[in-house]
Amino acid sequence: MCGICGEIRFDGSVPDVSAVDAMTCEMTRRGPDGSGVFAKGAVALGHRRLKIIDLSEKGSQPMIDPVLGLALVFNGCIYNHHELRAELEGKGYSFFSHADSEVILKAFHAWGPDCVDHFIGMFAFAIVDTDTGVVTLGRDRLGIKPLYLADTPGRLRFASSVQALLRGGDVDTSIDRVALHHYFSFHAVVPAPHTIYNGIRKLPPATVMVIHPDGRRTERKYWEPSFEAHPDRADWDEQRWHAELLDSLRTSVRRRMVADVPVGVLLSGGVDSSLVVALLAEQGQTDLATFSIGFDSAAGESGDEYAYSDLIADTFATDHHKIHIGTDRLLPAIPDTVAAMGEPMVSHDCVAFYLLSQEVSKSIKVVQSGQGADEILGGYSWYPPLRGVPRADTTRAYANVFFDRDDADIRSILADEYLLEAGYDPSFAFAQAHQSAPGADTSVDAALRLDTTVMLVDDPVKRVDTMTMAWGLEARVPFLDHEFVELAATCPAELKLAHGGKGVLKEASRALLPSAVIDRTKGYFPVPGIRHLTGGVLDLVNDTLRSQSAVDRGLYRPEALDKLFGDPNGIRTRLDGNELWQVALLEMWLQTMEANARR
């Protein structure tokens, strides 16, 4: 788990090593254990290292293999690197380290860009053929690891964070109006390749890009799960689905214990993280470190779920750490949390993950987390209303329960210069194109496919990676093992929607978890102090939106802001988000990025 960056020149000049070094330094918190820069010909690479596998200097990056003529920077973890190493040794390859990064190098030499088909894990990498100058970029199937791109004439830069690209300089930071529309409509999700900045794109998940010295590029999407019934599983009954999903998840959590340092679990007390703990205990893990966070209550809303996390910790005798964050720590953490965001993220639990990661990183470097189960197994409230909806009406029904605003609402908030042409609704068009494509049996399946491959990537997964890596903490997500996702995608929608959502997982868990955890009302990562804006947090929102910088940018219509400030907690999105917070968060993020770029 690290930070990577680089520069590729197409104009005959040498790369700007000082800019690559600056980008590398910007990612120090992603990789506090070491750094390196490599340059040859038209390519320069930078790397920040978090030592997880092969703690020796032999695992350092950029990793150069002079025999094979390859150079690598890599962020992530290849969970099957031991098996791949044995396979590659059988092909005659010898190894100088025990790092999974070296396995990527050898695998690329053996299979070329198709090496990604052999990897089980999370990854973003750049591999340079030092003889030909061809560069290959790759990103994992579920987009767990980020990879941002900045194009200018004659040059391409890439990095694990937007902040690193801004630090390198010469980035077009004008607002991408399509991305802006997605932010305000598609629940703050901005699908690849867009970002809020016109000058920064992101490599889509499950994509390999090959870049030639003259600037020519090819892209290949190498994976896409099918959300259709699988003929080999047509006779599976509910009990068989329980057993198969649970067995696949067993494999997934076992894979994610591969490390040369201890691995803990972020334990919220919900079914998902509790099941991870249960499966690890079943496999013989003892004294497993678990971590829960809670906040002070606000507006009558509880700020913790300790009753459930304590129950799981007691049941499985974990080494449990209960972290409580008082109101006095919440407000000071907001600017730092925003500064850590690679893209604006409106979810209030970003602050929770940021503060949790800060505390957890003091005692451990790797954790497993329960993210992804709701998107993959139908755990959210917007899936049941899609039951029985004709496929032709999927997106309209989906938008009615998931989109924060329709196009008319967006036009009432944004100033004219930030609006797209009348009648163009890119968010609805994107969702419709995705959901109407072949490969999904029902409207529920089409919604789950979109949420699994797009929304999940650019909301919860991005949130977890960003906030944990802000403190040099590696988060592993077993529900996003691609083999588990492939299996779950073919599970009948009715089994997923049972028992209020995620029914197939709840029923599969009954042999392992206390019923109080399984049958509880669905919880979230509560941060009441942001869901309900009062006191210092409301003052921060007001100062942000009334600042000269915000006035000069002129994103919003003054009458829209007046309306929001007139009822700061009463105007909510369809999913009960605070509209004023969403509006303020974007402006806060833009101001923070501008300030950081000037440092």
C-alpha positions in Angstrom: 0.0 0.0 0.0 1.8 3.1 -1.2 1.7 6.2 -3.4 2.9 6.1 -7.0 3.4 8.8 -9.6 5.3 9.5 -12.8 5.8 11.6 -15.9 6.0 10.5 -19.5 7.2 12.8 -22.3 6.2 12.6 -25.9 8.0 15.7 -27.3 11.6 14.6 -27.2 12.4 16.3 -23.9 13.4 14.6 -20.7 10.9 14.3 -17.8 10.9 16.9 -15.1 12.4 14.9 -12.3 11.9 17.8 -9.8 8.2 17.7 -10.5 8.1 14.0 -10.0 10.0 14.4 -6.8 7.5 17.0 -5.6 4.6 14.7 -6.4 6.3 11.9 -4.6 6.8 14.1 -1.5 3.1 15.1 -1.6 2.2 11.5 -1.0 4.4 10.9 2.1 1.4 10.0 4.3 0.4 7.3 1.9 3.8 5.8 2.2 5.7 7.0 5.3 8.3 4.2 5.3 10.5 5.0 2.3 10.7 6.8 -1.1 12.4 6.6 -4.4 12.6 8.2 -7.9 13.8 6.6 -11.1 14.3 8.3 -14.5 15.4 6.9 -17.9 14.7 8.3 -21.3 11.3 9.9 -21.5 9.9 8.4 -18.3 10.3 9.2 -14.6 8.7 7.3 -11.8 8.2 8.2 -8.1 7.1 6.0 -5.2 6.3 6.3 -1.5 6.4 3.0 0.4 4.3 1.6 3.3 6.0 -1.6 4.3 3.6 -4.5 4.5 5.2 -7.3 2.5 8.9 -8.0 2.5 10.0 -5.3 5.0 13.6 -5.3 3.7 15.0 -2.8 1.3 14.8 -5.5 -1.4 11.1 -4.6 -1.6 11.7 -0.9 -2.2 10.4 0.9 -5.3 10.7 2.0 -8.0 11.6 -1.6 -8.5 14.0 -2.2 -11.4 14.8 -5.5 -13.0 17.7 -4.9 -15.4 17.6 -8.5 -16.6 14.0 -8.2 -17.8 14.4 -4.5 -18.8 11.5 -3.4 -16.7 10.8 -0.7 -14.0 7.8 -0.7 -11.8 5.9 1.5 -9.3 2.9 -0.2 -7.6 0.3 0.6 -5.0 -1.8 -2.2 -3.4 -1.4 -5.8 -2.6 -1.5 -9.0 -4.7 -3.0 -11.5 -2.3 -2.1 -14.6 -4.5 1.5 -13.5 -4.9 2.8 -16.7 -3.3 0.9 -18.9 -5.7 2.0 -16.7 -8.7 5.6 -16.7 -7.6 5.6 -20.6 -7.6 4.0 -20.6 -11.0 6.5 -18.1 -12.4 9.4 -20.0 -10.8 8.1 -23.1 -12.7 8.5 -21.0 -15.9 12.2 -20.3 -15.1 12.0 -16.9 -13.4 14.2 -16.3 -10.4 13.5 -13.7 -7.7 15.7 -11.3 -5.7 13.0 -10.3 -3.1 9.9 -11.7 -1.4 7.8 -8.7 -2.4 4.5 -9.0 -4.3 5.8 -6.1 -6.4 8.4 -8.3 -8.0 5.8 -10.9 -8.8 4.0 -8.2 -10.8 7.2 -7.5 -12.8 7.8 -11.2 -13.6 4.1 -11.7 -14.4 4.2 -8.8 -16.8 7.2 -10.2 -18.5 5.6 -13.6 -18.8 2.1 -12.5 -19.9 2.3 -8.8 -20.9 -0.7 -6.6 -20.1 -2.8 -9.7 -19.7 -0.9 -10.3 -16.3 -3.9 -8.5 -14.7 -6.1 -11.5 -15.4 -3.9 -13.5 -13.1 -3.9 -11.1 -10.1 -6.2 -11.4 -7.1 -6.0 -8.2 -5.2 -6.1 -4.4 -5.2 -3.6 -2.5 -7.4 -2.6 0.4 -9.4 0.7 0.2 -11.2 2.9 1.6 -13.9 5.4 -0.6 -15.7 8.1 0.8 -18.0 9.8 -1.2 -20.7 13.1 0.5 -20.3 14.3 -0.6 -23.8 11.3 0.5 -25.8 9.9 3.3 -23.6 6.4 1.7 -23.6 4.5 2.4 -20.4 1.6 0.2 -19.1 -0.8 1.5 -16.5 -3.2 -0.9 -14.8 -6.0 -0.6 -12.1 -7.7 -3.4 -10.2 -11.2 -4.7 -11.1 -13.2 -2.8 -8.4 -11.1 0.4 -8.5 -10.0 0.0 -4.9 -6.7 1.7 -5.7 -6.8 5.1 -7.4 -4.9 6.3 -10.4 -5.3 9.9 -11.6 -4.0 11.3 -15.0 -3.0 14.8 -16.1 -2.5 15.4 -19.8 -0.8 18.4 -21.3 0.7 18.8 -24.8 3.7 16.5 -25.1 3.3 15.1 -21.5 1.3 12.8 -19.3 1.6 12.7 -15.6 -0.1 10.1 -13.3 -0.4 9.8 -9.5 -2.3 8.1 -6.7 -3.8 11.4 -5.7 -5.1 14.6 -7.1 -3.1 16.5 -4.6 0.1 15.0 -6.0 -0.7 16.1 -9.6 -1.5 19.6 -8.3 1.8 19.7 -6.5 3.5 18.9 -9.8 2.0 22.0 -11.3 0.7 23.0 -14.7 -2.8 21.5 -14.2 -6.0 22.9 -15.7 -8.2 23.4 -12.6 -11.2 24.8 -14.4 -14.4 23.1 -13.3 -15.7 20.1 -15.4 -19.4 20.9 -15.7 -20.3 17.2 -16.4 -18.5 16.2 -13.2 -20.3 19.0 -11.4 -23.6 17.7 -12.6 -22.8 14.2 -11.4 -21.7 15.6 -8.0 -25.1 17.2 -7.4 -27.2 14.5 -9.0 -25.6 11.1 -8.8 -25.2 11.3 -5.0 -21.8 13.0 -5.3 -20.4 10.1 -7.4 -18.3 11.3 -10.3 -17.7 8.3 -12.6 -14.4 7.8 -14.4 -12.8 9.3 -16.4 -14.1 12.6 -15.0 -13.0 14.5 -12.0 -14.2 18.0 -10.9 -11.1 19.4 -12.7 -11.0 19.5 -16.4 -7.3 18.9 -16.3 -7.4 15.7 -14.3 -8.9 12.4 -15.4 -8.9 9.0 -13.7 -8.1 5.6 -15.2 -11.3 3.5 -15.0 -11.4 0.4 -12.8 -10.6 -2.9 -14.5 -8.6 -1.1 -17.2 -5.1 -1.4 -18.7 -3.7 1.5 -20.7 -0.7 1.0 -22.9 1.2 4.2 -23.8 3.7 4.3 -26.6 6.6 6.8 -26.9 4.9 8.8 -29.6 1.8 9.3 -27.3 -0.4 6.7 -28.9 -2.6 4.9 -26.3 -4.8 1.8 -26.2 -7.2 0.9 -23.4 -8.6 -2.5 -22.6 -11.4 -3.2 -20.0 -10.4 -6.6 -18.8 -13.2 -7.5 -16.4 -17.0 -7.0 -16.0 -19.2 -9.1 -13.8 -22.4 -10.6 -15.2 -25.6 -9.9 -13.2 -27.5 -12.7 -15.0 -28.4 -16.1 -13.7 -25.6 -18.6 -14.2 -26.8 -21.9 -15.9 -24.6 -24.0 -13.6 -26.4 -22.6 -10.6 -29.9 -22.9 -11.8 -30.7 -25.7 -9.3 -29.2 -24.0 -6.3 -31.7 -23.5 -3.5 -31.4 -20.9 -0.8 -29.3 -23.0 1.5 -26.9 -23.7 -1.3 -26.5 -20.0 -1.9 -25.9 -19.4 1.8 -23.1 -22.1 1.8 -21.4 -21.0 -1.4 -21.4 -17.3 -0.6 -20.1 -17.9 2.9 -17.4 -20.3 1.6 -16.3 -17.7 -1.0 -16.1 -15.0 1.8 -14.0 -17.4 3.9 -11.5 -17.6 1.1 -11.6 -13.8 0.7 -10.9 -12.9 4.4 -8.2 -15.6 4.5 -6.5 -14.0 1.5 -6.5 -10.6 3.1 -4.4 -11.8 6.1 -1.4 -12.1 3.8 1.1 -9.7 5.3 4.4 -9.5 7.2 2.7 -7.3 9.8 -0.4 -7.8 12.0 -3.8 -7.4 10.4 -6.8 -6.0 12.4 -10.5 -5.3 11.6 -12.6 -2.1 11.6 -15.6 -3.3 13.6 -18.7 -1.2 13.2 -21.0 -3.7 14.8 -23.0 -4.3 11.6 -23.4 -7.7 10.0 -20.6 -7.1 7.4 -17.7 -6.3 9.7 -19.0 -8.7 12.3 -19.0 -11.5 9.8 -15.4 -10.8 8.9 -14.4 -11.1 12.5 -16.4 -14.3 12.9 -14.8 -15.9 9.8 -11.3 -15.0 11.0 -12.0 -16.5 14.4 -13.3 -19.6 12.7 -10.0 -19.9 10.9 -8.1 -19.8 14.2 -7.2 -16.1 14.5 -6.8 -15.2 18.2 -6.4 -11.9 19.9 -7.5 -10.2 16.7 -7.3 -6.4 17.1 -10.7 -4.8 16.4 -11.5 -1.1 16.4 -14.8 0.8 16.8 -15.5 4.5 16.8 -18.2 6.7 18.3 -19.2 10.3 18.6 -21.2 12.4 20.9 -25.0 12.4 20.3 -26.6 15.4 18.5 -30.2 16.4 17.7 -31.4 13.2 19.5 -29.3 11.0 17.2 -26.9 8.5 18.8 -23.3 8.8 17.7 -22.2 5.3 18.4 -23.1 1.6 17.9 -20.9 0.3 20.8 -23.6 -2.1 22.0 -23.2 -4.2 18.9 -19.5 -3.9 18.4 -18.9 -4.8 22.1 -21.1 -7.9 21.7 -19.0 -9.1 18.7 -15.8 -8.3 20.5 -17.0 -10.3 23.6 -18.3 -13.2 21.5 -15.0 -13.7 19.7 -12.6 -12.5 22.4 -11.0 -9.9 20.2 -8.4 -7.3 21.4 -11.0 -4.6 21.2 -10.3 -0.9 21.0 -13.2 1.5 21.5 -12.4 5.0 20.3 -14.7 7.8 21.3 -14.4 11.2 19.6 -15.8 14.1 21.6 -17.4 17.1 19.9 -14.3 19.1 20.7 -12.3 17.0 18.2 -14.9 17.0 15.5 -14.7 20.6 14.3 -10.8 20.8 14.1 -10.8 17.5 12.1 -13.0 18.8 9.3 -10.4 20.9 7.4 -7.8 18.1 7.7 -10.4 15.6 6.4 -11.2 17.8 3.5 -7.5 18.3 2.7 -7.1 14.5 2.6 -9.9 14.0 0.0 -8.6 13.2 -3.5 -12.1 14.3 -4.7 -14.9 16.1 -2.9 -16.8 13.5 -0.8 -20.0 14.6 0.8 -20.6 11.7 3.1 -20.4 12.8 6.8 -18.6 9.6 7.7 -15.4 10.7 6.0 -14.6 12.5 9.2 -15.3 9.3 11.1 -13.0 7.3 8.9 -10.3 10.0 9.1 -10.3 10.1 12.9 -10.6 6.3 13.2 -7.7 5.8 10.9 -5.6 8.3 12.9 -6.1 6.3 16.1 -5.8 2.8 14.5 -2.6 3.7 12.7 -0.9 4.2 16.1 -1.0 0.5 16.8 -1.4 -1.3 13.5 -0.7 -1.0 9.7 -3.4 -3.2 8.1 -7.1 -3.7 8.7 -9.9 -5.5 7.0 -13.2 -3.6 6.6 -16.8 -4.5 5.7 -17.3 -2.0 2.9 -19.1 -3.1 -0.3 -21.5 -5.7 1.0 -24.5 -3.4 0.8 -23.9 -2.5 -2.9 -23.1 -6.1 -3.9 -25.9 -7.9 -1.9 -28.7 -5.4 -2.0 -28.5 -3.9 1.5 -29.7 -0.3 0.8 -33.2 1.1 1.0 -33.3 2.1 -2.7 -33.2 -1.5 -4.0 -36.7 -2.8 -2.9 -38.6 -0.1 -4.8 -37.1 -1.4 -8.0 -38.6 -4.9 -7.5 -40.8 -5.7 -10.4 -40.0 -2.5 -12.3 -39.9 -3.2 -16.1 -36.3 -3.0 -17.4 -37.2 -0.1 -19.7 -38.2 1.9 -16.7 -35.2 1.0 -14.5 -33.3 4.3 -14.6 -36.3 6.5 -14.0 -37.3 4.4 -11.0 -33.6 4.3 -9.8 -33.2 8.1 -10.1 -36.4 8.7 -8.1 -35.0 6.9 -5.1 -31.2 7.5 -5.4 -30.4 10.7 -7.2 -30.0 13.7 -4.9 -31.6 16.1 -7.4 -33.0 16.1 -10.8 -31.7 18.4 -13.6 -34.2 21.2 -12.8 -33.1 21.3 -9.2 -29.4 21.5 -10.2 -30.2 24.4 -12.5 -31.8 26.2 -9.6 -28.6 26.0 -7.5 -25.7 26.5 -9.9 -24.9 29.8 -11.5 -25.4 30.1 -15.2 -21.8 29.8 -16.2 -21.6 26.3 -14.6 -24.7 24.9 -16.3 -24.7 22.6 -19.2 -27.0 23.3 -22.2 -30.7 23.0 -21.5 -32.1 19.5 -21.9 -28.7 17.8 -21.4 -28.8 15.6 -18.2 -25.5 13.7 -18.3 -26.1 11.9 -14.9 -29.4 10.4 -16.0 -27.9 9.6 -19.5 -24.9 7.8 -17.9 -27.1 5.7 -15.6 -29.5 4.8 -18.3 -26.7 3.7 -20.7 -25.2 1.6 -18.0 -28.5 0.1 -16.7 -29.9 -0.6 -20.2 -26.9 -2.6 -21.4 -27.1 -6.4 -21.6 -25.9 -8.5 -18.7 -28.5 -7.8 -16.0 -31.7 -9.8 -15.6 -33.9 -7.5 -13.6 -34.1 -3.8 -12.7 -32.7 -4.7 -9.3 -29.8 -6.4 -11.0 -29.2 -3.4 -13.3 -29.1 -1.1 -10.3 -26.7 -3.4 -8.4 -24.4 -3.6 -11.4 -24.2 0.2 -11.6 -23.7 0.5 -7.9 -21.1 -2.3 -7.7 -18.9 -1.1 -10.6 -19.4 2.7 -10.4 -21.0 4.1 -7.3 -19.1 1.8 -4.9 -15.8 2.7 -6.6 -16.3 6.5 -6.5 -18.0 6.8 -3.1 -17.4 4.3 -0.2 -14.3 2.6 -1.7 -12.6 5.9 -2.5 -13.6 7.2 0.9 -12.0 4.3 2.8 -8.8 4.3 0.7 -8.4 8.1 1.0 -9.0 8.3 4.8 -7.0 5.3 5.8 -4.1 6.2 3.6 -4.1 9.7 5.0 -2.5 8.0 8.1 -0.5 5.3 6.4 -3.1 2.6 7.2 -3.9 -0.1 4.6 -7.6 -1.1 4.4 -8.5 -4.4 2.8 -12.1 -5.1 1.7 -12.9 -8.8 1.5 -16.5 -8.2 0.1 -14.7 -6.8 -3.0 -12.8 -9.9 -3.8 -13.6 -10.2 -7.5 -14.4 -13.9 -7.2 -16.9 -13.2 -4.4 -18.4 -10.3 -6.5 -18.8 -12.6 -9.6 -20.6 -15.2 -7.5 -22.8 -12.7 -5.7 -23.8 -11.0 -9.0 -25.5 -14.2 -10.1 -27.4 -14.7 -6.9 -31.2 -14.2 -7.5 -32.3 -10.6 -6.6 -35.1 -11.9 -4.4 -32.6 -13.6 -2.1 -30.7 -10.4 -1.8 -33.8 -8.3 -1.0 -35.1 -10.6 1.6 -35.4 -9.6 5.3 -35.2 -5.9 4.5 -32.1 -6.2 2.3 -29.0 -8.3 2.2 -31.1 -11.2 3.3 -29.0 -14.0 1.8 -26.0 -12.8 3.8 -28.0 -12.4 7.0 -29.3 -15.9 6.8 -25.9 -17.3 5.9 -24.5 -15.6 9.0 -26.9 -17.1 11.5 -24.6 -20.0 12.4 -21.8 -17.6 13.2 -23.2 -14.4 14.6 -25.6 -13.4 17.5 -29.1 -12.8 16.3 -29.1 -9.3 17.9 -26.5 -8.2 15.3 -28.2 -9.9 12.4 -31.8 -8.7 13.1 -30.9 -5.1 14.2 -32.1 -2.1 12.3 -29.6 -1.2 9.7 -27.0 1.3 11.0 -24.6 3.7 9.4 -21.3 5.3 10.5 -23.0 8.1 12.5 -21.5 11.6 12.8 -24.5 13.5 14.1 -22.4 16.8 14.4 -22.3 17.0 10.6 -25.7 15.5 9.7 -27.2 18.2 11.9 -25.2 21.5 11.4 -25.0 23.6 14.5 -22.4 25.7 16.4 -18.9 25.7 15.1 -19.6 23.4 12.2 -22.4 25.7 10.9 -20.1 28.6 11.4 -17.5 26.9 9.2 -20.1 26.3 6.5 -21.1 29.9 6.7 -17.6 31.2 6.6 -16.8 29.0 3.6 -19.8 30.0 1.5 -19.6 33.7 2.4 -15.8 34.0 1.8 -14.4 36.2 -0.9 -13.0 33.1 -2.7 -16.5 31.6 -2.9 -18.0 34.9 -4.1 -15.3 35.2 -6.7 -15.9 31.6 -7.9 -19.6 32.2 -8.1 -20.6 28.6 -8.2 -24.1 29.1 -6.6 -27.0 31.4 -7.1 -27.3 33.8 -4.1 -31.0 33.1 -3.7 -30.2 29.3 -3.5 -27.7 29.9 -0.7 -30.1 32.2 1.1 -32.7 29.5 1.1 -30.3 26.9 2.4 -29.1 29.1 5.2 -32.7 29.9 6.1 -33.2 26.3 7.0 -29.8 24.7 7.4 -31.0 21.3 8.6 -34.4 21.0 7.1 -33.6 20.9 3.4 -32.5 17.3 2.7 -31.6 15.2 -0.3 -33.7 12.1 -1.3 -31.4 10.0 0.9 -31.6 12.4 3.8 -28.3 14.1 3.2 -27.9 17.7 4.3 -28.1 19.9 1.2 -26.2 22.8 2.8 -23.4 20.5 3.7 -23.1 19.1 0.2 -23.0 22.6 -1.2 -20.4 23.8 1.3 -18.2 20.7 1.1 -17.5 21.3 -2.6 -16.5 24.9 -2.1 -14.4 23.9 1.0 -12.6 21.3 -1.0 -11.9 23.6 -3.9 -10.5 26.3 -1.6 -8.4 23.7 0.2 -6.9 22.4 -3.0 -6.1 25.9 -4.2 -4.4 26.7 -0.9 -2.4 23.4 -0.9 -1.2 24.0 -4.5 0.2 27.4 -3.4 2.3 26.0 -0.6 
